[in-house]
Structures are given as structure tokens and as C-alpha cells.
Amino acid sequence: MTRFDGRTALVTGGTSGIGMATAQRLRAEGAQVIVTGRDKSRLESSEFVAVPGDVANLADLDTLAAVVRERFGRLDVVFANAGVATFGPFAEVTEAEYDRVMGINVKGVYFTLQKLAPLLAENAAVVINASWTLHRGLAGGSLYSATKAAVHNLTHTLAAELAPVRVNSVSPGYIATPMFHANVEVAAQPGVRSAIPLDRFGTAEDVAGAVAFLASPEASYITGQDLIIDGGLVTTPW
């Protein structure tokens, strides 16, 4: 498949998990892929064009935009994927943690797209990584869920404002990535899995396929939407 021949794609947070799988999928389908992230060692060993940077740092985003402009001239696909997870009781969330997570998950997405918008080709596609938690309550997930609801709402507004550029989001469920394993203890995983009708955790490749679809010509009349990739999790009661 060569749906992205001649196209340039950017994946933020592209050195592991969903970001890396998506970068690999887009390249396999013909795209020239740029990845960005904070881990310089991973970027140095990356198989893609790598630009180090923190999405919560606007100077880094200016540098990213400048590199893309000078080397490629435009972007056809952006996957705004960089983000962090945080879980804990609502009463224990500190101002520092609030600022950190909002800075990466919301401010980072917002200004990544603001800085890159002038580089988007007329028929470009943007996909934002949201979460199943914006569709269903999760105790202990107040801060994380709020950030994902915010970027999903941004999907709606930017779909209207940036048209004809298409803007959609994906909402992954429990996806077996390093972030998942860092936040869900092994002992808790059977109980989590039992809530998923398809009886398995998702893979990064499951999400990458959905992102590639939304970024492709096959989705040329889809914008402002959210695609849930969760094995049926949000459709079933707890």
C-alpha cells in the first residue's frame, strides 16, 4: 500500500509506543516521516528524521517548525501524539502536577498545531491522540481525562477553523505500550482485561492503523470526529 507516497508526516512523541508504531506504519505506506520527542538517546537511534524537543516548550516548537519548513516545505500529515499519563485520587492532585500534565497534554497539542498550521498542505490531515477516558468516567483519572477531553474538543473547533485541512482524534483504550505497563500493575491487568469485550489489550499497531486511515484519502470526507479504538470497552457497563 502506498497511500502516502510523496507525502511528509510528523509524529510527536514518536520514539516509542503508539507514536513509533504510527511512524513506522506511515513510512511503510510511502510517507517521509519526521519524529520528535524529549528522549535524545532514542532520537539518536531513530530510523526517521528526528528533531529533539519538548512540546510544552514553545521555543522547541518554533525550532521544529523551522526545521520542517527548511527541509520539507510543508506537512501533509500531523499526528499530535505526545502526552503523559497520570492517575491518582482527585484530592491528591497538586498544582505542580496539574501544570505539568496540562502543559504537555493540552498546551503541547495546542501550540504544536498552532506553530505547524502555516505548513499544512491544503489537503493535509491532522490526528490528535485523545483517550477512551473522555467517553467514560474512570476513578483516579480526573486530571488525565480532563486533558483528553480538552484536546478532543480542540478537534471539533480546529476542524471548523482549519478546513479544508481535516482534523480528527483517536481514543485508544487499554493499549499494551510502555506507558500502559508503567501505570497498570501486573496484578491488576486481568481485572482490567475482563472489562474488554474483545478480551485482549490493544496493540500500538491497532491504533497506528486507525491513525493511518484517518490521515489517508479514504477518510477524505471525515473531519471533526473521534474514532474509539478500545475493543468495546466504553460500550459495556463496569
C-alpha positions as a Markdown table, in Angstrom:
| # | Residue | x | y | z |
|---|---|---|---|---|
| 1 | Met | 0.0 | 0.0 | 0.0 |
| 2 | Thr | 1.3 | 3.4 | -0.9 |
| 3 | Arg | -1.4 | 5.8 | 0.3 |
| 4 | Phe | 1.2 | 8.3 | 1.5 |
| 5 | Asp | 3.7 | 8.4 | -1.4 |
| 6 | Gly | 5.2 | 11.8 | -1.8 |
| 7 | Arg | 3.7 | 13.0 | 1.5 |
| 8 | Thr | 5.5 | 14.3 | 4.6 |
| 9 | Ala | 4.3 | 13.3 | 8.0 |
| 10 | Leu | 5.2 | 14.4 | 11.5 |
| 11 | Val | 4.6 | 12.3 | 14.7 |
| 12 | Thr | 5.1 | 13.9 | 18.1 |
| 13 | Gly | 6.2 | 11.5 | 20.8 |
| 14 | Gly | 7.4 | 9.3 | 18.0 |
| 15 | Thr | 10.1 | 7.3 | 19.7 |
| 16 | Ser | 8.0 | 4.6 | 21.5 |
| 17 | Gly | 4.6 | 3.0 | 21.8 |
| 18 | Ile | 1.8 | 4.4 | 19.6 |
| 19 | Gly | 3.9 | 7.2 | 18.2 |
| 20 | Met | 6.6 | 4.8 | 17.0 |
| 21 | Ala | 4.1 | 2.3 | 15.6 |
| 22 | Thr | 2.3 | 5.1 | 13.7 |
| 23 | Ala | 5.6 | 6.5 | 12.3 |
| 24 | Gln | 6.5 | 3.0 | 11.1 |
| 25 | Arg | 3.1 | 2.5 | 9.5 |
| 26 | Leu | 3.1 | 5.8 | 7.7 |
| 27 | Arg | 6.6 | 5.2 | 6.4 |
| 28 | Ala | 5.7 | 1.7 | 5.2 |
| 29 | Glu | 2.9 | 3.3 | 3.2 |
| 30 | Gly | 5.3 | 5.7 | 1.5 |
| 31 | Ala | 5.5 | 8.8 | 3.7 |
| 32 | Gln | 8.6 | 10.7 | 4.6 |
| 33 | Val | 8.4 | 10.7 | 8.4 |
| 34 | Ile | 9.7 | 13.2 | 11.0 |
| 35 | Val | 9.5 | 12.3 | 14.7 |
| 36 | Thr | 10.0 | 14.5 | 17.7 |
| 37 | Gly | 10.4 | 13.8 | 21.4 |
| 38 | Arg | 12.3 | 14.6 | 24.6 |
| 39 | Asp | 14.5 | 11.4 | 24.8 |
| 40 | Lys | 17.6 | 12.3 | 22.9 |
| 41 | Ser | 19.1 | 8.8 | 23.1 |
| 42 | Arg | 16.0 | 7.4 | 21.4 |
| 43 | Leu | 16.0 | 10.1 | 18.8 |
| 44 | Glu | 19.7 | 9.5 | 18.0 |
| 45 | Ser | 18.9 | 5.9 | 17.3 |
| 46 | Ser | 15.7 | 6.6 | 15.4 |
| 47 | Glu | 15.1 | 5.3 | 11.9 |
| 48 | Phe | 13.3 | 8.5 | 11.0 |
| 49 | Val | 14.2 | 12.2 | 10.6 |
| 50 | Ala | 14.4 | 13.1 | 14.2 |
| 51 | Val | 14.0 | 16.6 | 15.8 |
| 52 | Pro | 14.5 | 16.7 | 19.6 |
| 53 | Gly | 12.1 | 18.9 | 21.6 |
| 54 | Asp | 9.5 | 19.2 | 24.3 |
| 55 | Val | 6.0 | 20.0 | 23.1 |
| 56 | Ala | 5.4 | 22.1 | 26.2 |
| 57 | Asn | 8.3 | 24.4 | 25.3 |
| 58 | Leu | 7.3 | 26.9 | 22.7 |
| 59 | Ala | 10.9 | 27.6 | 21.7 |
| 60 | Asp | 11.3 | 24.0 | 20.9 |
| 61 | Leu | 8.2 | 24.1 | 18.8 |
| 62 | Asp | 9.5 | 27.1 | 16.9 |
| 63 | Thr | 12.7 | 25.1 | 16.2 |
| 64 | Leu | 10.6 | 22.2 | 15.0 |
| 65 | Ala | 8.6 | 24.3 | 12.6 |
| 66 | Ala | 11.7 | 25.9 | 11.3 |
| 67 | Val | 13.3 | 22.5 | 10.6 |
| 68 | Val | 10.2 | 21.3 | 8.8 |
| 69 | Arg | 9.9 | 24.5 | 6.7 |
| 70 | Glu | 13.6 | 24.4 | 5.7 |
| 71 | Arg | 13.9 | 20.7 | 4.9 |
| 72 | Phe | 10.5 | 19.8 | 3.6 |
| 73 | Gly | 8.5 | 23.0 | 2.9 |
| 74 | Arg | 5.2 | 21.5 | 4.0 |
| 75 | Leu | 3.4 | 18.9 | 6.0 |
| 76 | Asp | 0.7 | 16.5 | 4.8 |
| 77 | Val | 0.0 | 14.6 | 8.0 |
| 78 | Val | 0.4 | 15.5 | 11.6 |
| 79 | Phe | -0.2 | 13.0 | 14.4 |
| 80 | Ala | -0.2 | 15.0 | 17.7 |
| 81 | Asn | 0.6 | 12.1 | 19.9 |
| 82 | Ala | 3.0 | 13.3 | 22.6 |
| 83 | Gly | 1.5 | 13.1 | 26.1 |
| 84 | Val | 1.8 | 11.7 | 29.6 |
| 85 | Ala | -0.4 | 9.7 | 31.9 |
| 86 | Thr | -1.2 | 10.4 | 35.5 |
| 87 | Phe | -3.6 | 8.7 | 37.8 |
| 88 | Gly | -4.5 | 9.2 | 41.5 |
| 89 | Pro | -7.2 | 10.5 | 43.8 |
| 90 | Phe | -8.7 | 13.8 | 42.9 |
| 91 | Ala | -8.0 | 15.1 | 46.3 |
| 92 | Glu | -4.3 | 14.5 | 46.0 |
| 93 | Val | -3.6 | 16.3 | 42.7 |
| 94 | Thr | -1.1 | 19.1 | 43.3 |
| 95 | Glu | -0.8 | 22.4 | 41.4 |
| 96 | Ala | 2.6 | 21.3 | 40.2 |
| 97 | Glu | 1.3 | 18.0 | 38.8 |
| 98 | Tyr | -1.7 | 19.8 | 37.2 |
| 99 | Asp | 0.6 | 22.3 | 35.5 |
| 100 | Arg | 2.9 | 19.6 | 34.3 |
| 101 | Val | 0.3 | 17.4 | 32.7 |
| 102 | Met | -1.8 | 20.2 | 31.3 |
| 103 | Gly | 1.4 | 21.7 | 29.9 |
| 104 | Ile | 2.3 | 18.5 | 27.9 |
| 105 | Asn | -1.2 | 17.1 | 27.1 |
| 106 | Val | -3.1 | 20.3 | 26.3 |
| 107 | Lys | -0.7 | 23.2 | 25.8 |
| 108 | Gly | 1.7 | 20.9 | 23.9 |
| 109 | Val | -1.0 | 19.8 | 21.5 |
| 110 | Tyr | -2.5 | 23.3 | 21.1 |
| 111 | Phe | 0.8 | 25.0 | 20.3 |
| 112 | Thr | 2.2 | 22.2 | 18.2 |
| 113 | Leu | -0.7 | 22.7 | 15.9 |
| 114 | Gln | -0.6 | 26.4 | 16.1 |
| 115 | Lys | 3.1 | 26.5 | 15.1 |
| 116 | Leu | 2.7 | 23.9 | 12.3 |
| 117 | Ala | -0.6 | 25.2 | 10.9 |
| 118 | Pro | 1.1 | 27.5 | 8.3 |
| 119 | Leu | 3.0 | 24.5 | 6.9 |
| 120 | Leu | -0.1 | 22.3 | 6.4 |
| 121 | Ala | -0.9 | 21.5 | 2.8 |
| 122 | Glu | -4.4 | 22.3 | 1.6 |
| 123 | Asn | -5.4 | 18.6 | 1.8 |
| 124 | Ala | -3.5 | 17.8 | 4.9 |
| 125 | Ala | -4.8 | 15.7 | 7.8 |
| 126 | Val | -4.3 | 16.2 | 11.5 |
| 127 | Val | -5.0 | 13.4 | 14.0 |
| 128 | Ile | -4.9 | 14.1 | 17.8 |
| 129 | Asn | -4.4 | 11.3 | 20.3 |
| 130 | Ala | -7.2 | 11.5 | 22.9 |
| 131 | Ser | -8.4 | 8.6 | 25.1 |
| 132 | Trp | -11.3 | 6.4 | 25.9 |
| 133 | Thr | -11.5 | 8.2 | 29.3 |
| 134 | Leu | -13.1 | 11.2 | 27.6 |
| 135 | His | -16.1 | 9.0 | 26.9 |
| 136 | Arg | -16.4 | 7.2 | 30.3 |
| 137 | Gly | -15.6 | 8.0 | 33.8 |
| 138 | Leu | -12.5 | 6.5 | 35.5 |
| 139 | Ala | -11.9 | 6.9 | 39.2 |
| 140 | Gly | -8.5 | 8.3 | 39.7 |
| 141 | Gly | -8.3 | 9.7 | 36.2 |
| 142 | Ser | -9.6 | 13.2 | 36.7 |
| 143 | Leu | -6.6 | 15.1 | 35.5 |
| 144 | Tyr | -5.7 | 12.8 | 32.6 |
| 145 | Ser | -9.3 | 12.6 | 31.5 |
| 146 | Ala | -9.7 | 16.4 | 31.6 |
| 147 | Thr | -6.7 | 16.8 | 29.3 |
| 148 | Lys | -8.0 | 14.3 | 26.8 |
| 149 | Ala | -11.5 | 15.9 | 26.8 |
| 150 | Ala | -9.8 | 19.2 | 26.1 |
| 151 | Val | -7.9 | 18.0 | 23.0 |
| 152 | His | -10.9 | 16.2 | 21.7 |
| 153 | Asn | -12.9 | 19.5 | 21.9 |
| 154 | Leu | -9.9 | 21.1 | 20.1 |
| 155 | Thr | -10.6 | 18.6 | 17.3 |
| 156 | His | -14.1 | 20.0 | 16.8 |
| 157 | Thr | -13.0 | 23.6 | 16.7 |
| 158 | Leu | -10.0 | 23.1 | 14.5 |
| 159 | Ala | -11.9 | 21.0 | 12.1 |
| 160 | Ala | -14.1 | 24.1 | 11.6 |
| 161 | Glu | -11.3 | 26.7 | 11.6 |
| 162 | Leu | -8.6 | 24.9 | 9.6 |
| 163 | Ala | -10.8 | 23.4 | 6.9 |
| 164 | Pro | -10.2 | 22.1 | 4.2 |
| 165 | Val | -7.5 | 20.6 | 6.4 |
| 166 | Arg | -9.1 | 17.7 | 8.1 |
| 167 | Val | -8.8 | 17.3 | 11.9 |
| 168 | Asn | -9.9 | 14.2 | 13.8 |
| 169 | Ser | -8.9 | 12.4 | 17.0 |
| 170 | Val | -8.5 | 8.8 | 18.1 |
| 171 | Ser | -9.4 | 7.5 | 21.5 |
| 172 | Pro | -7.4 | 4.4 | 22.4 |
| 173 | Gly | -8.5 | 2.1 | 25.1 |
| 174 | Tyr | -6.1 | -0.1 | 27.1 |
| 175 | Ile | -3.1 | -0.4 | 24.7 |
| 176 | Ala | -0.1 | -2.5 | 25.7 |
| 177 | Thr | 2.6 | 0.1 | 25.5 |
| 178 | Pro | 5.3 | 1.1 | 27.9 |
| 179 | Met | 3.0 | 3.8 | 29.3 |
| 180 | Phe | 0.3 | 1.3 | 30.0 |
| 181 | His | 2.7 | -1.0 | 31.8 |
| 182 | Ala | 4.0 | 1.9 | 33.8 |
| 183 | Asn | 0.5 | 2.8 | 35.1 |
| 184 | Val | -1.3 | -0.5 | 35.4 |
| 185 | Glu | 0.2 | -3.0 | 37.8 |
| 186 | Val | 0.6 | -6.6 | 36.6 |
| 187 | Ala | -1.7 | -7.9 | 39.3 |
| 188 | Ala | -4.5 | -5.5 | 38.2 |
| 189 | Gln | -4.3 | -6.4 | 34.5 |
| 190 | Pro | -6.6 | -9.5 | 34.5 |
| 191 | Gly | -9.4 | -7.4 | 36.0 |
| 192 | Val | -8.9 | -4.6 | 33.5 |
| 193 | Arg | -8.9 | -7.1 | 30.6 |
| 194 | Ser | -12.1 | -8.7 | 31.8 |
| 195 | Ala | -13.9 | -5.4 | 31.1 |
| 196 | Ile | -12.9 | -5.5 | 27.4 |
| 197 | Pro | -15.4 | -7.4 | 25.2 |
| 198 | Leu | -12.7 | -8.5 | 22.7 |
| 199 | Asp | -10.8 | -10.0 | 25.7 |
| 200 | Arg | -7.4 | -8.6 | 24.9 |
| 201 | Phe | -5.4 | -5.4 | 25.3 |
| 202 | Gly | -4.9 | -3.4 | 22.1 |
| 203 | Thr | -1.6 | -3.0 | 20.4 |
| 204 | Ala | 0.2 | 0.1 | 19.2 |
| 205 | Glu | -0.3 | -1.2 | 15.7 |
| 206 | Asp | -4.1 | -1.3 | 16.2 |
| 207 | Val | -4.0 | 2.4 | 16.9 |
| 208 | Ala | -1.5 | 3.1 | 14.1 |
| 209 | Gly | -3.8 | 1.5 | 11.6 |
| 210 | Ala | -6.7 | 3.8 | 12.7 |
| 211 | Val | -4.5 | 6.9 | 12.5 |
| 212 | Ala | -3.3 | 6.0 | 9.0 |
| 213 | Phe | -6.9 | 5.6 | 7.9 |
| 214 | Leu | -7.9 | 9.0 | 9.2 |
| 215 | Ala | -4.9 | 10.6 | 7.6 |
| 216 | Ser | -5.5 | 8.8 | 4.2 |
| 217 | Pro | -7.6 | 9.7 | 1.2 |
| 218 | Glu | -10.0 | 7.0 | 2.2 |
| 219 | Ala | -11.1 | 9.4 | 5.0 |
| 220 | Ser | -11.3 | 12.4 | 2.8 |
| 221 | Tyr | -14.9 | 13.3 | 3.9 |
| 222 | Ile | -14.3 | 12.7 | 7.7 |
| 223 | Thr | -13.4 | 15.6 | 9.9 |
| 224 | Gly | -14.2 | 16.7 | 13.5 |
| 225 | Gln | -14.7 | 13.1 | 14.6 |
| 226 | Asp | -13.3 | 10.8 | 17.2 |
| 227 | Leu | -12.5 | 7.1 | 16.5 |
| 228 | Ile | -12.6 | 4.9 | 19.6 |
| 229 | Ile | -10.1 | 2.0 | 19.5 |
| 230 | Asp | -10.9 | 0.2 | 22.7 |
| 231 | Gly | -12.1 | -3.4 | 22.0 |
| 232 | Gly | -15.6 | -2.4 | 23.0 |
| 233 | Leu | -14.6 | -1.1 | 26.5 |
| 234 | Val | -16.8 | 2.1 | 26.6 |
| 235 | Thr | -19.9 | 0.3 | 25.3 |
| 236 | Thr | -20.2 | -2.1 | 28.2 |
| 237 | Pro | -21.1 | -1.4 | 31.9 |
| 238 | Trp | -18.5 | -1.7 | 34.6 |
